[in-house]
């Protein structure tokens, strides 16, 4: 079980990760878990796991976590098998997932993990044959989805766009560094050409395509709610102005903004500076805190 190539699904919220997880889990050999957040909560938090006392502290903390408990872990088996190979965080996480897959009669496991792209280096160092699928979405549509579930506040577009730039910047970098093991999938392609896109994903994973995958798509609501507030012209203009390079790189074409003189004044005097301040804050401080523990 440990020899199987693990699968990681990354990307931002509202980019299709959950949809892809459900689709892939319809494949008879695969099980993709979510929200266990092992890398987020436990990686490098208990010292060197080659020391038994550190391993025991880490294992105890993981076994108390409700999300990890959803995998129905076998404490005795985990403790016994951990010392049969290289003692590391990645291997301990893999044992939880592999045992869970085995209990479900599956032969290969995967994880849906938000911002998994920031973990590409430690994941591929631990599992050189792992496969990572990075879901991306048009930043304008994604910002609309985010806007529909959050309260309006000045600078929110700057925050959402900063997240998108951080994620797709890692997609660009990881695709070059791990070209054979890293696949970027556009949400729009999955929706518009589902079978073609899923066959490409299955080829990447080395798994057969099965019709049940398409059946899952038919059960999902893949559109932004009709009641969702659309982006303002100023919000679209800001997103396109700062994300233009990566938008073009991933096949998203900017629209020509139709702004009146009053709209332009609103854009340059209010929207632009407010969103830039928030974007700069996120890029400097939030992005640094997101990746801090990975480098520790």
C-alpha positions, 0 to 999 in steps of 0.5 A: 500500500505504501508503494502506491503513488499518492495523489494531491488535489490543490488550489484555492477554494471555489476552484473545483477541488471538491468536485474533482475529489468526488469525481476521482473517488468514483474511480474503483481504485481511488479514495480521496480524503479531505479536511484532515489537514495533517500537513497544516496542523502537524508537519514539523510541529513535534521535532525529529520523529526519529526520537520516539518521544517526539513520535508519541507526542505527534501521534497522540495529538493526531489521534485526538483530532476529529478530522483525523479520527474520521479516517478510523485510525488503528493506533497499534498498527500505526505504531508498529508500522511506523518504525518499519521504514524511514521515520518522518512526518510524511510517512506517518501521514501516509500510513493514516491514509493508506490504512484508510484506503485499505479499509475501504477496499481501495488500492490508492489514496489521495488528499484534497488540500487547500493550497497544497501547491505550497507544499510541493517541495516537501511532498515530492521530496517524500514521495518522488512519484506523487501526482499533484493536480492543481485546480485553477479558475478565472479570477473574475469568476472566482472573485464572484463566488467569494463575493457571494458568501462574504460580507462586502468590504472595501479591498476585498477584491485585492484580497481575493486577487492576491490569493489567486496570484499566489496560487497560480504563481506556484502553479507556474513554478511547480509545473516547471519544476515537477513537469511529469508529476504536476498537472494544472487543470482549469475549472472551466475546462472541466465544466465545458469539456468534462470527458476530455478533461477527465481522460487527460487527468486519468492518463496523468494519474495512470488510472482508467477512465470510467463513466461513473466519473461523468455521472458524478458531474451530473449530480453537482451544481457547478455554477455560481448561484444566480443570486450571487452579486456580480463584480462591479466594473471597477472590481473587474478592472482591478483584477485584470490590471494586476493579474493580466500576466497570469491570466493570459498564461493560463488562457483567461482573456481580459475584457475591455472595461466599459467605464464612464468618467465617474467610474474611472474616478471611483476606480483611481481614487477609491477602488485602486488604492484600497485594493492595492493596500490589501493586496500588498498586505496579503502578499507580504504578510499572509503569504509569508505566514502560510508557508512559514511552517513548511520551511521550518 
